[in-house]
Amino acid sequence: MSSSALAAETWLLENGNIKPLSKEMRHGHGRSYGRTAHNVSSSSLRKKSDLTLVRKVPCAVIRDVLANVQEVIFGTKLFVLFIAIPFAILAHNKNFGSSWVFGLSLLGLTPLAERVSFLTEQIAFFTGPTVGGLLNATCGNATELIIAIFALIQHKVDVVKYSLLGSILSNLLLVLGTSLFCGGIANLNKEQKYDRKQADVNSLLLLLGLLCHVLPLMFRYAGVGESAAITAEATLQLSRVSCIVMLIAYIGYLVFQLWTHRQFFDSQTEENEDDDLVEEEAVLGFWSAFAWLVGMTLIIALLSEYVVGTIESASDSWGISVSFISVILLPIVGNAAEHAGAVIFAFKNKLDISLGVALGSATQIAMFVVPLCVIVAWIVGVRMDLDFNLLETGSLALAIIVTAFTLQDGTSHYIKGLVLLLCYIVIGACFFVTNKPQTQPNGVNLVSSTEGIARV
């Protein structure tokens, strides 16, 4: 360590901004402090801060503020995208146009998602592995959850369903496919292997989530002889019961991940402890990290409100259907930082981390965010069910099945990634040419084709 860096670390230690952790402290006799594949993936986009100039500031309060700004704002390679946040607010207040507000808000959400992961990791240094793991389990997809809640408040159930479906498809096909393809191309002379244990667990949970989506769809078509109102009410009740079951399964998954079988999920990060990309010590105090996390969440909420409020206008302005924007554009831009990290580690032949990011995020959305949105909708009086219609549910089913087949043998090569990417392109093209009306009571469920023909 250079003398300037040592001096900077000494000053920060004296002012309570860094909490160095030894290997024993960080792992607690063999256990990690809550660092997951998402954290490791996001760390690939971080950069070390040079605090040489900061420590020269005479005022201690200003030094603390500048040190925090240096770590939080300029500690990511995506910091240039922060400039989109004030421009999005300005475009909204000055009525520059809905498409500008929508586009700038999406760009502003990109670095915020990575920073939330960074801040939850900083808090985990102080709270221990269990609380840190729970934070990652609930905040890992904070952007999707906040956008969904704002859409529910505005009764835009179609946007909720499309965006959550798009997040699952994006993780399973785009992120995983790109990771396997790039990893296979970069390591042509090596056989890429990964631990199947975690992949098997996530695949089982995704199949359970798929069952909970298929049953309401089948139930609606099975009740053809009944009145539409009776079938819709029964479908809604079935969906709510299924969501409770899914949340119970997710709680069991957390127990499995954080307590009983923690070694399945820790092994992928422990092997990378000596990598320069992995943080060795906390760079923020607990309350500083907590305050920044609250602030970042509020900004995400503001931009999410802009996105939800302008998505239809942006659709009309760009000539692109709402379904395509919600299923394709929102997940790609909102999770770009996390996705880029997964691809970077695939290049380095560390597929366990890439799989942990893609499958872990898809499982979290399918088994936690989706049922939670249905429960929240139930509380606020919005009728949201798990019937994502035939096209959406079929796309989800095929994506999960193709992914499960791809990961069944524990080895990878570029052709597997190519197939997943091509599947994503075909599904994206399907939603691109689809322009469904947005006036149905539940947002996406349309009348069946036979009913439509009868009306004609």
C-alpha positions, -999 to +999 in steps of 0.1 A: +000+000+000+013+034-009+020+061+017-008+083+005-033+055+005-021+045+040-025+080+052-060+083+037-070+050+054-056+062+087-075+094+086-107+076+077-102+051+104-099+079+129-131+095+117-151+063+118-157+059+081-139+026+075-145-006+094-118-031+083-127-067+087-103-095+090-110-128+072-122-143+104-145-113+112-159-113+077-167-149+076-175-156+112-157-189+114-164-200+079-195-180+072-197-150+049-211-116+059-241-118+034-222-113+002-241-128-027-235-133-064-254-101-069-229-082-048-199-098-064-213-091-098-220-055-090-185-050-076-171-055-111-184-021-120-169-004-090-137+015-088-115+024-059-117+060-047-087+082-043-092+102-010-059+120-011-075+154-018-104+148+005-082+144+036-066+178+029-099+195+036-096+212+070-132+210+082-141+175+095-178+177+086-170+187+050-144+159+049-170+133+059-195+146+033-169+146+005-156+112+014-191+098+013-199+115-020-166+102-034-175+066-024-212+066-033-214+088-064-180+084-080-173+049-068-190+033-098-180+032-134-215+043-143-213+076-124-217+096-157-253+083-159-262+102-126-264+133-147-296+119-162-314+122-129-315+161-126-323+163-164-352+139-159-366+161-131-360+192-152-378+176-182-407+167-160-411+201-144-406+220-177-428+197-197-402+189-223-422+159-235-431+125-220-407+106-242-378+127-228-389+122-193-393+084-198-359+080-215-340+101-190-357+084-161-347+050-174-311+061-178-311+075-142-323+042-128-294+023-142-266+034-118-291+036-089-298-002-090-260-009-087-256+016-059-284+000-039-265-033-041-233-015-029-251+002+000-268-030+012-234-047+012-219-019+032-247-023+058-241-060+059-206-054+072-221-041+104-253-062+107-238-096+102-245-123+075-281-131+083-294-095+082-272-088+052-286-118+034-322-107+041-313-072+028-301-087-004-331-109-006-355-079-004-335-051-020-319-071-048-347-061-072-358-029-056-362-011-089-387-036-103-407-037-070-409+001-067-420+005-104-446-022-099-460-006-068-464+028-085-480+011-114-505-006-091-513+027-074-522+041-108-542+009-117-518+000-145-519-037-139-508-044-174-475-025-169-469-045-137-474-079-153-454-070-184-425-055-165-422-084-140-425-110-168-399-091-188-375-092-158-378-129-155-373-135-193-344-110-193-326-128-166-332-163-178-326-158-216-307-125-221-284-123-191-278-161-188-276-165-226-251-136-230-230-149-201-228-184-215-222-172-250-194-147-241-179-171-216-178-199-242-162-177-268-136-163-244-127-198-231-128-219-262-099-240-250-114-246-215-143-266-204-166-243-185-182-259-154-204-247-127-220-261-095-254-276-103-267-275-068-278-239-068-291-241-104-313-271-094-328-253-064-336-222-085-351-243-113-374-261-089-387-228-075-392-214-110-412-244-120-433-240-089-439-204-098-448-214-133-474-239-120-490-210-100-492-190-132-505-218-154-533-229-131-552-196-132-549-195-170-562-231-173-589-223-147-602-194-169-604-215-200-619-245-181-648-223-169-660-215-204-696-224-196-697-201-166-703-164-166-672-142-170-678-126-136-678-159-117-648-172-136-628-139-130-636-139-093-626-176-089-594-169-108-586-140-086-591-160-054-570-189-068-542-164-076-542-150-041-540-184-025-512-193-050-493-161-041-494-170-004-480-204-013-452-188-034-443-165-005-441-195+019-418-212-007-396-181-009-393-179+029-382-216+028-357-207+001-343-179+023-339-204+052-322-228+028-299-201+015-290-183+047-290-211+073-293-248+065-274-250+031-255-218+031-224-235+017-241-239-017-243-202-021-211-191-003-187-213-023-192-192-055-180-160-037-154-174-014-132-185-043-130-149-055-119-133-022-084-126-035-098-109-066-092-072-067-129-066-075-141-079-042-144-053-014-122-062+016-135-036+040-164-013+046-159+022+032-190+038+048-202+039+083-235+022+092-256+053+095-240+069+064-248+038+043-284+037+057-290+074+050-276+070+014-298+039+009-329+058+020-320+086-003-313+064-033-347+046-027-365+079-027-349+089-060-357+054-075-393+060-063-394+094-080-380+081-113-403+051-112-433+074-109-420+093-140-416+060-159-450+047-150-467+080-157-451+085-192-449+050-206-481+052-227-471+086-241-436+073-249-452+043-266-473+066-288-444+089-295-419+061-304-445+040-322-436+010-300-462-010-281-464-007-243-459-045-241-426-043-258-414-014-237-424-031-205-412-066-214-379-057-232-368-021-225-376-017-188-357-048-177-327-043-199-321-007-188-331-011-152-307-040-146-279-031-170-253-028-142-261-062-127-263-078-161-229-064-172-213-078-141-226-112-148-211-111-183-178-099-170-174-128-147-184-152-174-155-139-194-133-148-165-147-184-165-166-178-132-199-191-143-211-198-107-214-160-101-231-154-135-256-182-128-261-169-093-270-134-107-293-146-135-311-174-117-311-157-083-327-126-097-353-145-117-362-166-087-366-135-065-389-118-090-410-149-097-413-161-061-412-128-041-419-097-062-448-111-083-468-126-053-460-095-032-475-073-059-507-094-060-509-091-022-503-054-023-529-050-050-553-070-028-547-046+000-552-014-020-583-028-038-568-034-072-578-067-090-545-083-100-543-120-106-517-145-118-534-150-152-508-134-175-528-145-206-518-173-230-490-155-249-472-143-217-476-175-198-465-196-227-433-174-231-426-178-194-431-216-195-408-221-226-381-198-211-380-218-178-381-251-195-353-242-220-332-228-192-336-259-171-326-281-200-296-259-207-283-262-172-289-299-166-253-313-171-232-288-152-211-278-182-214-249-207-203-239-242-212-210-264-239-228-284-260-230-252-258-192-248-265-186-284-297-207-282-309-188-252-302-154-269-321-165-300-351-175-279-351-141-263-349-124-297-379-144-309-399-136-278-389-099-281-401-099-318-434-114-307-441-086-282-428-060-307-455-069-332-481-072-305-501-041-297-528-050-273-555-026-261-549-014-225-585-008-214-594-042-199-603-043-162-573-064-153-550-048-178-539-078-199-565-105-200-583-103-233-614-122-244-607-154-261-605-156-298-638-175-301-656-148-282-641-122-304-652-141-335-687-145-321-690-108-315-679-101-351 
